[in-house]
Amino acid sequence: MVAQAVFNFKFKRTEKTITPHGGIPFFVRYINGLGLIGLANTYMAMPGNARGYTPAEYVIVFCMLLCGGGSTLEDIRVIKQDLGLRVLCGLNRFMSTDALGDWLRRTGEYGLPGLGIISNHIVSRIMKRDKRMIYTLDVDATEIVANKKTAQFTYNKNKGYMPMLGFLAENQICIHDEFREGNISPNSNQVAFYKSCKANMPADKKIGCYRADSACYQAELFNTLEQDGVTYAIAAPLDISILTAIATLSKEDWYVPGKADGKHEYALTTHSMTNTKKGFYISIKRERMRQKDLFESVGEYKYHVVATNLDPLKVPAHKIHQWYNKRCRAENLNKEVKSGFGLESMPCGTFKANAVFFRLGILSYNLFVGFKRLCCPKDWHRHTVKTVRWRMFNIAGHVVRHARQVIVCLRIDRELLRVFEYISCRIDMLRMDLSS
């Protein structure tokens, strides 16, 4: 039995330069090595006078805020009061919360395209060492609930926004983001969104595969993907034409895969839409339902249909569904972007200012993905930002000035010390690679 006790202790103030975020300076050193400062000051408007804060100062602070765990503009006070962190990151001066909000609103009027260019350069530099040439694009919309006066109602009857995101499945990079009003349907402007994703790819790389939910089941998009030679798997709605195609299947058309659980049967047939220039296949999965009144079903079965241009002689119906189901990673990445980088809520009352904040969040997310892939040991690549904060960013450090050098003494074990040494070496290699 654990004895009941009162843990009395005394506390006092210290003047020592101590930071509870001793790992964040490594991340800031990495983003400086990627050239973020030069990009921000090149593609965004500089202040009107010499005393004003540069765009790079704002961008760096936002990246520190969002990667460090902040979610509101008020959270910037934690960084402002952390003298040790500011010394290690070279933040000799620091803007106020009001200045951050004003900058978001000003940038919303003219600076969003500049942030897009910066993001494209960063993505290109992150993917420079990746030997892969062909990638899979996973497209998904996500809802952000925001009780703002100017926000519109989403299809879920919540006031907020409905941004569209395109992730590369192989490296988890968000290749394009589009911040949208809440009342804009997820199925609108899908062709334009795909073309933007395609345009944002680095010069020597391309999109070879495409996966999306039923919001992207559109003839114009199918035609565009076929024209570009892109393999696709897109969920199809159970409309009249799809149900008619299912009804024409015979009992012999259905099969159970060898290593299946016995609950699901699969079939495959051809299909087309009025405006598609070329037919495609639909892979159908069905499951016999015991409680038909509780589920979306047709007759005694529940169906899930995927439209694809995959060759059925090479990829059977159940393999098509398995490949399509991997796009669920995009939904997990949406959760990582929103809950991990503070994008679950928006700080401003205007759409344009919130669009800038959202793009800064996506930039921070891509920088973090690049940090894991380029600088961290391989077993760290699967960690979420919350895990990295707990294990690396939020480590106590004592900042010491000695022999004209700034030294941070970290309270870590030998294993984590080797990780930091590895990261420092990789950052130095990255800087040399980009400067050459």
NUDOVO-7396 format. One record per residue: residue in three letters; x negated, y negated, z negated of N, C-alpha, C, CB in turn. Coordinates in pm, whole numbers, plus 50000, padded with zeros to 5 digits. Glycine has a CB too. Layout:
# NUDOVO-7396
ALAXYZXYZXYZXYZ/...
# end
This chain:
# NUDOVO-7396
MET499155011950000500005000050000499114987550000500965000049877/VAL499424978150085498654965850094499044956349983498854959050231/ALA498044951849908498324942849796498734929149848497094941749704/GLN499704923249781500134909749815499114899749763501544906749759/ALA498734890049845497734880249803497984867049871496304885249835/VAL497544856549808497594843249866496174839549911498174832649763/PHE496014836850039494684834150092494414819150083494554839150240/ASN493864815149972493534801049952492184797950014493524797549801/PHE492084786650078490814782250133490824767050141490564788450273/LYS489644761550145489474747250158489024743850299488484741850054/PHE489264731950341488824727650472488314713350465489954728950575/LYS487444710150559486924696750567486574693650711485704694950475/ARG486394681050738486094676350872484594677350898486594661850891/THR484204680051024482804680751061482524671551180482394695151093/GLU481334666451186480914657951297480154665851404480054646451245/LYS479974678751384479254686851481480054687751611478974701051424/THR479334688151720479994689051851480314703751880479084682951964/ILE481544707451853482004721251868483194721351963482384727651730/THR483254731352049484394732852141485004746652126483954730452288/PRO486334747552124486984760752124487164766452265488334759852057/HIS486644759252366486794763452506485424764752571487674753352584/GLY484554772652507483184773452554483004780252688482374780552455/GLY484014787452738483884794152866484344785852985484644806752864/ILE485154775552961485684767353071484584760253149486664757153016/PRO483494755453085482444748853165481854757553274481334744353075/PHE481854770853257481384779653363482314778653484481284794253314/PHE483624777853457484594776353566484424762953635486024777853512/VAL484214752253558484024738953616482744738553699483984728153505/ARG481684745153649480444745953725480664753253857479354752953644/TYR481494763353855481814770853978482564762154079482664783353944/ILE483594754754034484364746854131483534735154183485664741654066/ASN482584730154103481654720254155480744726454260480814714254040/GLY480354738954236479524745954334480244748354466479074759054279/LEU481584749354461482374750854584482524737654659483744756454551/GLY482084726854600482164713854668483484706854652481884715654811/LEU484214709654544485534703654526485454688454510486234709754406/ILE484414683654443484284669154422484164661854556483054666054333/GLY483304666654642483134660254772484394660854857482004666554847/LEU485084672254853486314673754931487384664154882486824688154924/ALA487564663254750488614654554696488344639854729488704656254543/ASN487104635754718486784621654746486754618554895485444618054685/THR486724628954979486724626855125488144626155180485954637955195/TYR489014634955135490334636255197491464629855118490644650855217/MET491144623355007492174616154931491724601754912492434623054794/ALA492694593054893492414578654886491624575154760493714570554890/MET490574567454779489734562754668490424551054599488324558654718/PRO490074548254473490704537154402490354523754465490294537154255/GLY491174513754436490974500654496489834492754435492214492854485/ASN489344496754318488224489654257487244499654199488724479854147/ALA486064494854164484974503654120485264510053984483674496054113/ARG486154504053905486444509253772487514520053774486874498053681/GLY488184521653884489264531453891488724545753894490114528954014/TYR489594555053855489224569253857489274574454001490164577553766/THR488274582254037488224588054171489194599754181486784592554206/PRO489604603554304490474615254319489854627854260490784617654465/ALA488544629354272487884641354220488044642254068486394641254257/GLU487984630853999488154631253853489544636253816487924617253792/TYR490554631653888491914636353862492054651353894492924628253945/VAL491544655554008491704669354051490984678853955491174671254193/ILE489764675453915489004683853823489754685253690487594677953799/VAL490274674153639491004674653512492254683253523491384660353467/PHE492984681953633494174690353652493804705153660494944686053779/CYS492724708353730492304722353739491904727753602491134723853838/MET491214719653522490874723753386492124725553302489954713453321/LEU493074716553317494314717253240495094729953272495174704953269/LEU495314732653401496174743653440495494757253422496594741953584/CYS494194758053448493474770653426493224773053278492154770753503/GLY493144762253201492894763753058494114766952976492304751553007/GLY495304766453037496514770152964497504758952942496144775752835/GLY497194746852985498134735852970499294737053066497444722752990/SER500434731653027501614732353113502324718953128502584742453059/THR501964709153047502564695853056501444685453059503534693252937/LEU501794673453100500794662753104500304659252964501364650353171/GLU501144661052863500734658052727499614667352680501924659152633/ASP499534679352740498504688852699497104684052735498754702452763/ILE497014673652816495704668352854494994662452733495854657852965/ARG495744659252628495134653652507494164663652443496224649652407/VAL494434676652460493544686852403492144685652464494114701052426/ILE492094683652596490794681952662490164668752624490944682852816/LYS490974658352617490454645052584489804644852446491574634652590/GLN490384652252351489864652352214488734662352195490984655552117/ASP488504671052295487454681252285486154675452339487854694252365/LEU485404668652249484194661852291483154671552344483614653852176/GLY483044683452283482074693252329482354697652471482074705252238/LEU483614700352504483974704352640483694693152738485454708252647/ARG483974680852701483734669652791482254667652817484334656952733/VAL481424669752716479974668552734479484679052832479224669852599/LEU479944691552815479494702452900479974700853044479974715852844/CYS481134694453063481704692853197481394679253259483194694853192/GLY480644671053187480254658053242481384648053252479664659953376/LEU482364649153164483504639953165483214628353070484824647353124/ASN482464618753119482064607453035483224598153004480954599653103/ARG484184597253092485384589253067486604597853096485394576253155/PHE487744593853041488924602553051490164593953062489014612152930/MET491034597753156492244590053178493334593753077492744592253320/SER494334585253066495454587652974496524596153041496064574352925/THR497474600752961498594608453014499404600053113499484613452901/ASP499624587453080500374578653170499644576953303500604564853105/ALA498314576053298497544574653422497684586953510496074572153390/LEU497724598753448497934611053525499274611053596497824623353434/GLY500334607153522501674606653582501744596553694502704603453477/ASP501144584853674501144574553780500414579553904500494561453728/TRP499304586553883498544591753998499354602154075497214597953951/LEU500084610654003500944620554071501984613554158501644629753968/ARG502584603054104503614595954181503014588554300504364585954091/ARG501854582454283501204575654395500794585654502499984567554347/THR500224596654459499744606754553500914613354626498914617354480/GLY502064614254562503244619954627503674612054749504374620754530/GLU503324599454755503714591054868502804592854989503724576554826/TYR501524596354965500594596755079499544607855071499904583555091/GLY499414614354956498264623054937498484637954950497714620554807/LEU499744642354970500004656854976499284663455093501494659454987/PRO499284657755214498504664055324497024665255292498674656155452/GLY496464655155225495054655855188494774667555095494624642855123/LEU495664669955000495504681554911495574694554989496564681354801/GLY496424694855092496504706655177495184709355249497634705155278/ILE494544698955299493244700555368492194705555270492794687155432/ILE492194699855150491244704155047491444719055016491414695654918/SER492694722954999493004737054969492524746155081494494738954947/ASN492704742055206492264750255320490744751955319492724743955453/HIS490014741255291488554742155285488114751555172487934728155265/ILE488774750455057488434758954943488684773654976489234754754818/VAL489844776555036490174790355073489134795755172491594791155134/SER488764787455270487764791755368486434794955302487574781055475/ARG486024786955205484764789255137484834801655046484374776955055/ILE485994803954986486154815854903486104828554988487474815254825/MET486714828055106486804839955192485584841655283488064839155277/LYS484634832555272483474832755361482704845855352482534821155329/ARG482544851155230481774863355210482584876055228481174863355074/ASP483884874755250484744886455268484554891855409486234882855242/LYS484164904355420483894910355550485174914155625483034922555534/ARG486294914455556487554917855621487954907055720488664919755517/MET488524911155834488934901755938490454900655952488334905856070/ILE491174911355919492624911855938493294913455802493024923456033/TYR494344905355777494984904955647496494907155659494704891655578/THR497084910855545498534912655534499124900655462498884925855460/LEU500124894455523500784882755464502084887155398501054871855572/ASP502214884255269503444886755195504104873455165503164894655063/VAL505334871855213506064859155199507184860855099506624854255336/ASP507314851155009508384851954910508684838054858507984861454793/ALA509954835954824510374823354761510504825754611511734818254821/THR510334815154533510464816354388511214804254335509074817654320/GLU511994806354232512814795654176512124789154056514184800954135/ILE512124775954055511624768353940512794760253884510414759053979/VAL513214763653765514324756553701513794743553643515004765353590/ALA514394732453682513944719353635515164710353619512904713053734/ASN515434706453498516594698053470516244683453495517084700053325/LYS515924680453622515584666853662516804660453729514354666753758/LYS516884647353716518044640153769518184641953919517954625553735/THR517044642053990517094642854137517044657154189515944635054195/ALA516874666954100516784680954144518134685854194516284689854030/GLN518084695254291519284700854351519544714954296519164701154505/PHE520784719454309521144732754259520674743654355522664733654239/THR520094754154298519674765654378520854775254397518494772954310/TYR520624786054475521694795654495522014803354367521314805454606/ASN521154802454267521434808454136522184798954043520144812854071/LYS522594787554099523374777454027522554770853915524624783853968/ASN521234769953936520364762753845519814750353915519214771753796/LYS519664739453842519014727653899517514730153902519354714753818/GLY516904727354016515464729554026514974729354168515104742553962/TYR513954737554193513274737754322513104752154368511904730654314/MET512874753954498512754767354556511544767654650514054771354633/PRO510314767054595509124767354682508944780754750507884763954601/MET508294780454867507964792354945506444794354940508474791255093/LEU506034806754917504614809854903504244821354996504274813354758/GLY503034820655052502504831355135501184836355079502334826555279/PHE501164848955035499984854854974499334864855069500344861654840/LEU498004865355067497264875655138497114887655044495864870455186/ALA497674899055084497744910554994496374915654954498524921655059/GLU495394914655042494084920755018493254913254914493314921555147/ASN493434900154902492614892654805493434883654713491614884254879/GLN494774883754726495684876354638495624861254656495404879854495/ILE494934856554760494884842154788496254837454837493784838954894/CYS496684825654789497874819154843497434810554961498624810554734/ILE497734815155083497234808555203498054796155239497234818255319/HIS499294795655191500124783855219501224782855116500714784355363/ASP501544770555076502664767954986503514756755044502164764154843/GLU504804757955022505734747655069506734744954957506474752055201/PHE506634733254898507524729554788508854724854847506894718354699/ARG509944731254805511254728554865512274724554759511744740854941/GLU513244716754804514374713554717515144726354683515314703154786/GLY515844725954569516554737854524517674742254616517104735454390/ASN518284732754688519424736254772519014740854912520354724554783/ILE517704741954939517244747055068517184762255061515854741155106/SER517854768855151517924783355150516554789455179518954788355254/PRO516214800655113514924807255141514744811655285514774819155051/ASN515864813555359515724818355498515524807055599516954826255537/SER515414794655554515244783455647513774781355681515844770655588/ASN513504777655806512174774055855511124785055833511704761355787/GLN511544797555848510594808455825509544809355936511334821655812/VAL509924806456058508954806756167507894796056148509664804956302/ALA508324784056112507374773156087506454776655971508114759956059/PHE507004783055868506174786755753505134797055795507044792355638/TYR505524807055873504554816955921503454810356005505264827956003/LYS503834801056092502844794356176501884786056092503544785456280/SER502364780155983501484772655893500504781955824502304764855789/CYS500984793755781500094803655721499024807955821500904815955673/LYS499444810055944498514814156050497474803156076499284817256180/ALA497914790556077496994779456102496004777455988497774766656126/ASN496384781255866495514779255750494454790155735496344778655626/MET494554800855814493564811455804492194806455852494004823855887/PRO491104810755787489764807155835489564811155980488684813555748/ALA488624804756047488484805956192488274820356238487334797456239/ASP487524828356164487184841856209488104852556151485764844956172/LYS489224848456090490144857956029491564855456077490064857155876/LYS492404865856071493754864256121494744872856042493814867756268/ILE496014869856060497094877555998497474888856093498344868455966/GLY497334901156047497664912756129498914919856087496544922456128/CYS499364917655963500564924155910501394914055833500194936255819/TYR502694916655828503624907155767504704915055692504264897755875/ARG504964911055567506024917455488506854906655420505434927355384/ALA508154908855416509044898955354510384905355323509224886655446/ASP511194898455243512524903555210513524899455317512974898355073/SER514804901855289515844900155391516054885555433517144905755341/ALA515514875855357515624861855398514894859355529515074852655289/CYS513954868155563513164866555686513664875555798511694869555657/TYR514814881455782515384889955888516024880855992516444900055829/GLN515184875656085515614865756183515024869256319515194851556140/ALA515824867956422515394871656557514204863256603516554870056655/GLU514224850256578513134841556622511814845556557513454826856592/LEU511864849156430510654853356360510154866656416510914854556210/PHE511064875856443510674888656503509964886456636511904897756522/ASN510524877556717509924874756848508524868756833510824865256929/THR508364859656737507064853156715506024863356669507194841856613/LEU506414872256577505494882356528505094892056639506114889956411/GLU506064895856722505754904656835504794897956932507034908756907/GLN505024885256959504164877857051502724877056998504724863757073/ASP502574875956865501234875056805500614888656779501294867156676/GLY501344899256810500814912656786500704916256639499474914056849/VAL501614911156557501604913456413502534925056378502024900656337/THR502044934256299502864945256249503684940256130501984957356207/TYR504984943056129505824937556024506714948155961506684926256079/ALA507114945355838508124953155766508964943255687507474964055672/ILE510214941655728511104931555671512414938155629511364920055773/ALA512834935855507514094941655459515254936655543514314938155309/ALA516174945555575517344942155657518594942155570517494952055776/PRO519464932355588520724932155511521684942855562521384918155519/LEU522574947155476523554957355516524744950655583524014965755392/ASP524494945055703525584938855778526294949355864525054927255866/ILE527254944955943528074954356021527224962256119529184946756096/SER526294955656186525484962556286524594973256222524614952456364/ILE524024970156106523194979956037524024991755989522474973355918/LEU525184988855933526064999655884526525008355999527274993755809/THR526775002156115527185010056233526045019256278527585000656350/ALA524815014056276523665022256313523485033956216522375013756316/ILE523735031556089523625042355990524685052856013523745036755847/ALA525895048256049527015057656069526785066956188528305049856090/THR525955062756283525705071156400524705082256374525225062556515/LEU524025081756260523035092056229523705105156191522125087356116/SER523155115856239523695129156205523005134556080523525139056323/LYS523495145456030522935151555911521485155855934523765163555867/GLU521195160156058519845164656092518825153256098519865172056225/ASP519305140756111518395129356117517785125855982519135117256171/TRP518365130755876517885127655741516905138355694519055126355642/TYR515895134255621514925143955570514435139655432513735145555667/VAL513915149255359513325146855228511825149255238513975155955118/PRO510985139355203509525141355213509065152755122508775128355176/GLY507945158455156507435170055083507175167254937506185174955146/LYS506605155454905506275152254767507235141854711504835147254758/ALA508515143954733509515134454685510205139954560510555131554795/ASP510975131354496511665135554374512995142154402511875123754284/GLY513355142854530514615149354567515825140254564514845160754478/LYS515695128154512516825118954504517005111054633516635109554387/HIS515925108854708515985100054824515825107854953514905089354814/GLU516635103855051516515109055186516185097555280517835116255231/TYR515515100955390515055090555483515475094055625513525088855475/ALA515675083255702515965084855845515435072555917517505086655870/LEU515305073756048514765062756127515475062256261513225064156146/THR515845049956301516505048256430516125034756489518045049456416/THR516485032656615516175019956681517305009956658515955022156833/HIS516954997056673517944986556651517484973956724518144983856498/SER518344964256732518004951256790519004940856742517984951856945/MET518654928156760519574917056733519864909856864518974907256627/THR520854901456862521314894956985520184887457054522454885256954/ASN519354880356978518334871757038516934877457033518344858656970/THR516764889856990515424895756992515074899857135515334908056897/LYS513824897357173513374900757307512954915357319512224891757347/LYS512784921657205512324935457204512984942857089510774936157193/GLY513354955457111513954963357004512944966756897514554975957061/PHE513444971456784512584975356674513204987456604512374963556573/TYR512494992656509512985004156433513544999556298511845014556413/ILE514495007156248514935005156110514735018256035516435000456104/SER513995017155927513755028555837514765027755724512285028555782/ILE515495038655702516605038555607516335048355494517935042055677/LYS516495043655373516385052255255517755052555188515275047155156/ARG518215064555152519505065355085519375073854959520575071255180/GLU520255070854865520285078054739521735080554701519535070254626/ARG522045092854668523415096254627523695090154490523625111654624/MET524795082754480525115075754358526185083254278525595061554389/ARG525935084354149526895091054062527975081454015526185097153942/GLN527645068754001528615058653958528735048254069528185051953823/LYS529515051454168529565043254288530105029254263530405050054392/ASP530955027654164531555014554140530575004754076532785016054052/LEU529415009254027528455000453962527344995654054527865007353846/PHE527275000954176526154998054265526644994154403525215010054274/GLU525784986954475526074983654614525894996354697525144972054667/SER526955002054743526875014854814527875015054927527135026554718/VAL527625024055021528535026455133528935041055125527875022855273/GLY530185043455090530585057255069529965062554941530185065955187/GLU529305073854951528705079954833527225076854819528895094854838/TYR526665068454905525225065754903524935050854882524585070555033/LYS523765048454825523185035054821522055034754922522675031354676/TYR521995024055004521025023355113520045011755094521745021855248/HIS518835013955144517855003255155517225004455294516755004055041/VAL517234993455369516834993755510515674984155533518034990055602/VAL514674988755608513514980555642513374980355794512224986055575/ALA513314968455851513074966855995511574966056019513794954056050/THR511114972956123509664973556146509364976356292509024984256058/ASN508144973056333507654976756466506534987056456507174964356542/LEU506394993456339505435004256323505825016156410505355008556175/ASP504835023056463505095034656548505545046356460503815038556629/PRO506785051456479507265062456394506515075456415508735064756419/LEU505805076856528505005088956549503755088956460504595090156697/LYS503345077056418502165075956332502545073656186501275064656381/VAL503645066656163504065063356026505515067656009503885048055996/PRO505795078255934507175082855914507965072955827507195096755849/ALA509255075255821510155065755755509785063455609511585070655763/HIS509475074055536509185072155393507875064655372509135085655321/LYS506925066155463505665058655454505905043755482504625064355552/ILE506845040855569507195026955597507715020255471508255026055710/HIS508575027355398509115021855274508025020255169510235030755220/GLN507125029655162506025028655066505165016455095505165041355068/TRP504885014055224504085002455260504834989455232503675003055408/TYR506124989355264506914977355237506984974355088508334978955294/ASN507124984655005507274982454861506034976154798507574995654793/LYS504904976554867503694970154813503804954954812502484974354895/ARG504794949554885504974935154882505494930354745505944930954992/CYS505904939654660506304935754525505164929254448506814947954449/ARG503924931454494502804924554432502954909454446501484929154494/ALA503574905154557503774890754577504674885054467504384888054716/GLU505664892854423506524888254315505734887154185507724897854298/ASN504814896454164503954895554045503034883454054503134908354029/LEU502574880354175501724868554193502524855754171501094868554333/ASN503794855854210504664844554179504744842154029506074846754236/LYS504874853153954504924851953808503594846753753505254865653744/GLU502484851453812501164846653769501034831753795500054854353842/VAL501484827253911501384813053945502214804653849501844810654090/LYS503434809153820504344800953739504004801653590505774805253761/SER503934813653535503694814853391502234813053355504184828253341/GLY501324816953445499914815953415499324802253436499174825653497/PHE499894794453530499304781453565500274769953540498884781453710/GLY501214771853452502064760853406503014755253508501214750153359/LEU503414763253608504324758253711505764762553687503874763153847/GLU506054767253568507444770753535508304758353516507494779353409/SER507674747153488508394734553472507624723453542508604731153322/MET508324713253582507734702053655507664689753565508544698953782/PRO506584681853575506364670853480507064657753516504914668253468/CYS507424655853643507904642753689509364643253731507044637753805/GLY509944631553747511334630753786511564629753935511964619253722/THR510494628254015510634626954159510134639454230509884614554209/PHE510724642454343510394654554418508944654054468511354656254538/LYS508514642754523507184641854583506084643354478507024628554656/ALA506284637354361505284638554256505184653054208505614629354137/ASN506314659854197506304673854157505684682754264507714678454127/ALA505854678854391505224686454500503704685754488505684680954637/VAL503184673954450501734672554429501284681154312501354657754404/PHE502024680854202501674688954085501684703854121502654686153969/PHE502674708054199502764722254238501564726054325504084724954314/ARG501194717454419500044720754505498744720854425499934710554621/LEU498624712154326497464712754238497444725954161497484700854139/GLY498634730954124498714743954058498274755254149500114746454009/ILE498674754654276498254764854372496754764054398499034763354504/LEU496224751854406494784750054421494044756254302494434735154435/SER494544753754181493924759454061494004774654064494614754153935/TYR495134779954109495284794454118494264800354217496714798154162/ASN494134794354335493184799354434491744798254384493324791654566/LEU491424787354315490094785854259489824796854157489944772054194/PHE490824800154076490654810753976490474824254044491864811153881/VAL491254827154148491084839754222489684840554280492134840954335/GLY489204829454336487854829254389486804831054280487604816354462/PHE487044825254164486124826854051485984841554013486614818553930/LYS487074848554006487024862853972486284870754079488434868453954/ARG486614868154206486074876254314484614872754346486924874454438/LEU484244860254333482904856054373481904856154258482954842254431/CYS482374854154135481434851954025481514862353913481684838553967/CYS482624868953897482804878053784482474892453823484234877153730/PRO482104900853724481914915053752483184921353809481474922553625/LYS483024932353881484134938353954485284942353863483664950254031/ASP484984946953741486054951353652486854939653596485484959553539/TRP486444927353625487214915553585488184911053693486284904053549/HIS488094916653813488904911853925490404913953901488484918854053/ARG490754923953825492174927053804492804918953690492344941953775/HIS491984911453616492504904153501493364892353544491364899353412/THR494434889853468495224877753488494534866053421496664879653433/VAL495024854153449494394842253391494564842253239494994829353452/LYS495654847753187495834848253042494774857152977497234853453007/THR494444868253042493424877052988492054870352991493384890153067/VAL491754863453101490454856653113490344845453010490254851153256/ARG491444838352985491414828152881491074834352745492774820752874/TRP491724845352714491544851652584490134857152569492564862852565/ARG489584862852675488294869652667487104860652701488294881452758/MET487324849852778486194841852825486334826952799485994844052970/PHE487444820852845487554806352838487614801252694488794801752914/ASN488404807752610488634802752474487644809052375490084805652430/ILE486384805952394485314810752307484674798752239484244819052388/ALA484474799752108483884788652034482434786452078483944791351883/GLY482094773852094480734770452134480224758152058480674767852284/HIS478974758352020478334747051953477434740052054477514751751826/VAL477724727552082476984719952183475824712752115477904709752257/VAL474634715152168473414709652109472624702252217472544720852043/ARG472094690752182471184683452272469764685752222471534668052278/HIS468904691052311467534694052272466624692352393467414708452213/ALA465534685052375464544682952480465204678252610463764695752505/ARG466074668452596466784662452709467654672452784465784656352805/GLN468044682952717468934692952775470164694552687468214706552791/VAL471254698452750472484701752678472594716852673473744695252746/ILE472704722452554472774736852534474064740152460471524742152454/VAL474754750452505475954755152435475644768752374477184756052531/CYS475824769852244475594782252170476944789252152474914779552031/LEU477134800452217478404807552216478374818952115478714813052355/ARG479484820552045479624831451947480204843552019480534827151824/ILE479304851252085479744862652166478824874452140479744858952316/ASP479304886452178478464898352166477554899652288479324910952149/ARG476664909752285475684911252393476344914752526474674921952355/GLU477434922252520478104926052645478644913852717479244935952616/LEU479324904952644479864892852706478734883352745480844885752610/LEU477634883652671476484875552709475974879552847475374876752605/ARG475924892552873475494897253005476474892953114475354912553006/VAL477774892453079478774887653175478524873053210480214889353119/PHE478274864653110477994850553135476714848753215477904842853004/GLU475704856753186474464856053264474704859853409473394865053203/TYR475524869953430475874874153566476624863053639476724887053563/ILE477594856853569478374846053630477474834253667479504841453534/SER476564830653578475654819453607474804822153730474744816653487/CYS474314834353741473514838153857474344837553985472934852153839/ARG475574842453979476444842254097476814827954139477724850454071/ILE477004819154041477314805254073476144798754144477674797353946/ASP474914801354097473734795854162473594800954305472484799354082/MET473884813754326473844819354462474904812954551474034834654457/LEU476074810554493477164804254568476784790254613478444803754483/ARG476184782654524475764768954557474714769054668475204761854433/MET473774778354660472734779254763473324783454896471644789154721/ASP474314792654891474934797355015475704786455085475864808854986/LEU476424778155008477224767455068476364755855116478254762454967/SER475194753955053474324742955093473474746355215473414739054977/SER473354759355245472534763455358473284762255491472064777655339/
# end
